[in-house]
Amino acid sequence: MVVSATTRPATGLRRVVSRAAAILSAFVLAACEPTGGSQTARGPVTGPLINPGEPVRVALLAPGGSGSADLEWLSRSLKNAARMAAADAQGANIDLRVYDTGTSTAQAVAQANAAVDAGAQIIVGPLFAEGANAVGNAMRPRNVNVLSFSNNAEIAGGNVFILGNSFSNVANRLVGFAARQGKRNIYVVAEDDVAGQLGGRAIETAISRNGARLAGRSNHPVSVTGIDAVTPQIVAAAQSGQVDAVFMTANNQAVLPYLTEKLATAGVRSPVTQMMGLTRWDQPANRIGMPQLQEGWFAIPDQGLKAQFDARYRSAYGEQPHELASLAYDGVAAIASLVRSGNRNAVTSTGLTQNAGFAGVGGVFRLRPDGTSERALAVATLRGNRLVILDPAPRGFGGGGFGF
């Protein structure tokens, strides 16, 4: 995608809060009322006790029936991955039932209620933040937990957990790595839309958490003229001698190539001023050869583990899984591991937030008492037009990359 050289927002750039762009970018973000906020206290225990010797009824809410080819592929991937996890659950009997929600929040709530009426003890899904928020509110009086595919930490808390890789998780991993490399003076560049501001806030929190210094911040409209206007400010900061790294949200697919090209033309590029980003710089694949992205830092899941999952999926279903399919596998597999251990609290908030975490498709992860997720990530760069791992994903909690 190329940024349109007009004064209006470039086509596709304002859609990060829309459903289509959320799917394409693998981030599911929306402005909504949070179910439980970003509380740090554990709070009341939610979810029913189970009999581990009996089938555990899990409802999967997937966006099937939307009519969109992309959403149907995603829905199919989520369903198939969840079925894989249920089939892999040796020693645990997972009664997985699938409910299609389309893109409707009302339909997501209706299907969640139908699932619980039919005996569901926990819900995995839905996809969109608005729907997850609404389902969480509807399920709270019914004492049922919701493992949403969203990555929006604004809806996490209470009986809602997010399986998606949050901005906070990515920012903490990258800022922690940067600080250990001596890159402690970090300048933040964020889009002025909802996702950009949430991302910018996550970066600032990570800077504080890791003992780094916020060296300044620039917000820009999601347009060519907006990026052009803010570039001199970023360049001046980077060349001031007071900035070690520039951390960009760059959530919109067209922003990253254009913004980094403008900065590189002005003499600001890695590794002299370290470029960092919340999103993956190796996707789509045509980015890998872009000169202005070489030596920039970003975070990715364990690629070896993910490749194993993808190969199994292709062998079973004859197509490549959607990038978000792993979330459905992780959610069902986490439940199964708790059931297999004989835990009566397998679907309660106490069981789900066990400190040891779970083995996921892309590495270890755990659900936090505040409803967010913590995922092991590798720090990667592009070097010589190839993906290079600078710091592997941790294989357990308590080591590098885990600062909560």
N, C-alpha and C positions, 0 to 999 in steps of 0.2 A: 504494500500500500504506500502511495506517495501522498504527502500532504499537499492539499490543493492550495495554490497560490492566490488566495482570495482573502477578503476581510472577514467573511463569515467562517464559522467553525468548519474545519475540513470534514468531508464526508466520512462518517464512521467514527470520528473522534469523540463526539459527544455521547456516544451510545454505551459508554461503559456502565451506566446505571440501567441500561435497558437489558432485556433478557437476551437478545441475540449477541450483543457484545460480551455479556458476561460469560456466555458459553465459549465464544471464540477465544477469549483471553484466559479462560480457565479460572476466572475469579468471579464469584457470584456476590455482587454488591448491590445494595439498594438503601435508600433513605427510608427508615421505618422506625416505629416505636420499639425499643428493645424489650424482650421478654423479662430479662433479669439484669441487664446491664453488665458491666465488667467488674462485678463484685469479687472480692478476694476471699471473703469468708465462705466456709462450706455451706452454712445454712441448713435448713431442714433436709432430711433424707427424702428423696423422691423416688418413685418407682416401686412396684410390687415385689414381694418375695416369691420365689419360684420353687418348684420341686425339680431338682436337677435330673432326677430319674425319669421324668416325663418330658414329652416334647415341649420345647419353648417356642411360643408363637411370636414370630417376628413379622411385622408388616413393612414392606418396602413401598415407599411412595416415589414413583418415577414419572417423568414428564411425557409419558406416552399419550398419543391421541391429539397431539398439538397440530398436526398437519405440516409441520416444518421438517424438512429432510434432515437438517442438522440435529434438531431436537430428537427426532425419532432414532437416529444413530446413537445419540447419547443415552436415550432411554433404554434402548436395546442393550447397550454396553453395561449400564448400571444393573439391569436385570440379570444379564448373563454372569457378570462378576459376582453378584450376590449369590446366585445359584452355585457358582464354583466354590465360594466360601462355605456354603451350607453343605455341599458334597464333601468338602475337605474336613468337615468337623467330626472327625473320628472320635468317638467317646462322648459326643454330644448330639442330641436329636433336635435339629433346628427345623421347625415347621414354618417355612418361609412362604408368605403369601404376598402377591404383587398387586398393587393398586395404581391405576393410571390417573394422573392429575391434570394432564395438559399443562397449560401455563396459568391456570386460574387459581388464585388464592382460595376462593370459595370452594372450588372443587377439591383442593388439597385438604381443607378442613373437613369437608363432607366425607372424603375417602378415609381420613384418619378416624373419624367417628365411626364409620362403617367397619373399619378394621378392628377397633376396640370392642364394638358391639359383637363382633365375631370371635372375640377372645384374645386379640393381640395384646402382648405384654410389654412390648417396646416397639418404637417406630424408627425406621432408618429412612432418611429423607425428610422433607422434600428438597428440591433443588434450590429454589429461589428464596432469598432472604425474607421477602414479605410473607411468602407461604409458610416458611419455617417459624417465623414469629407468630403468625396467626394459629398455626397448628399447636405450637407450644402453649399459647394462651388457652386453646380449647382443651388440651390434654391435661393441663395443670389440675383442674378439679377432679379429673379421672385418674390422677396419680400414675401417669404414664410418661416416661422419658422419651425425648426426641433426639436422635442423632442426625442432624441436618448435614447435607452436602455443602452448605454455604461456608464461605470463609470469612463472613462478616462478623467480627467480634462484637459489634454493637447489639446483636441479637442474642448473644451467648449469656447463659446464666439461668438460675432456677432449674427448670426441667429441660432446658434446651442446650445441647452441646453441638459445637461445629466440628465437622471432620475435615473441612477444607484447610489448606495451608494459609494461615492468616498473614497479613502484612506485618503484624507484630513479631511473629515467629521468624519471618525472613529478615526483617530489620535487625532483630537481636542477634541473629547468627552472623550477619555481615558486619555490623558495627563491632561485635565482640572480636571477630577476626581482624578487622582493621586496627582496632586498638592494640592488639597483640603484635601487629606489624609496625606500630609506631605512628599510625595514621589516626591521630586523636582529634584533630581540628576539622570538623566535618560541616560542609555547607549543604543545605537541603534545597532541592528544586522540586516543586510540586505543581501539578495541574490545579486549576482553581475550581474543579468540579468536585462532586461528592467523594469519588474514589481517591482523587488526588489529595484532598484534605485529610481523609482518613489515613492514607498512606504517609503523608507528611507528619501527622501526629504520631504515628507508630515509630517513624524514624527518630523523631525528637525524644520520645520515651526511651528508645533503645540507646541513644546517645547518653542520656542521663544515667541509665541503668548500668552502662559499661564504663563509666568514668571518663567518657570522652567530652569534647567541648563543642557546643553548637556555635559554629563560626558565622552563622547568618542563614538567611532563607529568602528564596525568591519564589513567588507564585506566578503562574502564567496562564492565560486563557488557552483553551485547546484549539488553537488556530495558528496559521503561519504568521500572521501579523503579531499575535500574542507572543510567540516564541521569538520572533525577530526583535521585538521590543525589549524583552527581558535578557537577551543574550549579552549585551554589553555589561549589564550589572553582574552577571555570573562571571564573565571574563575578568572584570576588574577585581572581584573578590578572589578569584583563583590566582591572579597574578600579584596579589597584595603581599604575599609571603606569610599570610596568617591562615591559609587553608591547605590542608593536606589531601582532602578528598571531597569530591562532589557526589552526593547521593541523590539520585533522581527517582521519583516515583515512576514516571513514564509508563503509566498503565495503558494508555491508548496506543495501539500498535503502530500508528504512524508517527507518534511523538519521538520515540527513541532514536530512530535513524536520522530524523531531521534535526533534532536538537543537538545530538552529538556531532553531526556533520558541521553545524554552525559553530560549535565550540572548537572543533578541531581546526577549522579554517582560521579561527582567531588565535590558534596556538595553544589551546587548552585540550589536552588529551592525556590518557594514561601512558606511562606510569608516573610522569612528572607530577601531574595532579591526578590522583587516582579517581577514576570514574567508577561508580557503583550504581546498581539498580535493583528495584524491588521485583522486577519481572525477569523472566528468562531471556537472555540475550541470544541464545542459540535457536530460538524458535520465533517465527518460521525459519526454515533452513537457509533461506537466502541471506539471512543476517550474518551467517558464519564468516562469509568472505568480505564483509564490509570493513574497510580500513579503520574507520573511526571507532569501531567497537572492539578492536583488538586490545587485549590486556585489561579490559574492564572486568569488574568483579560482580558476580551474581550467584544465587543459590539454587541448587537443584537436588532432587532426591537421589538416593543411591541408584546409579544407572544400571549396575549389574543385576540387582534384585528386580528392578522394573523390567529389564529385558527378559528375565526369566518368566515373569508374569505374562508379558505380552506374547511370548512364544507359546505358552500354555493356552492362552486365550485363542490365538490364531489357529492352533491345532484343533481346539474344541469347536470353534464357531466359524472358522473360515474367513475371518476379517480382522483388521486391526481394531483393538478397543479404543474407545474415546479416552482422552487423557484423564478424564474424571472417573473412569470406570473403577480405578483402584480404590476410590473412597467407599464405594459400595462393598467391595471385598473386605476392606479394612473394618468397616462397621460391623458386618455380620461375623467376621472372623474373631473380632474382639469379644463379642457376645459369646461365641462358641467356646473360646478359650476359658472364659469364666465358668460357663456351664460345665465344661469338661473337668474343671477342677473341683466340681461338687459344691460350688458356691450358691447358697440360696439367695444371696443378694446380687446375683449376676447382672440383673437389669436395673438395679437401684443405682442411685448416684454414688453411694459408697463403693459398690463393686466396680463401677465403670471408671472411677477415678483412682484406682490402685496406682501407687507410686511407681511400680516396676514397669508399667506400660505394656505395650503389645508389639509383636513383630508384624509390621505392615508391608505392603507391596513395595514401597519405596524406602523402607527402613523402619526403625523403631519409632513409636509414637505413644503419647499418653494423653488422656483427657484430664483437664485441670478442674478443680472444684468451682472455678468461675465460669465454666462452660466452654472455655477455649481449648485448643489442642496444641500440643508441643510436638513438633516433628523433627527428627534428625535430618539435617541437610548437609550437603557438601558445598564448599565454596569452589566455584569454577571460573574459568576465564576463556577467552578466545585467543589463541596464539598460533600464528602461522596458518590462519584459516582452519583451525581445528579446535575442538573442545578439549580443554585441559583441566584436570582436577587439581586445585591448589591445596585443598585441605579436605580429606575424605569425611563423609558423614560419620558421626559417632555411632558406635554399635550398642551403646547403652547410655543411661542417664547418670549425670554427675561429672562427666568429662567436658572437654571443650565443646562449645557450641550450645550448651545448655545452661542458661543463666537464671532461670526462674526459681 
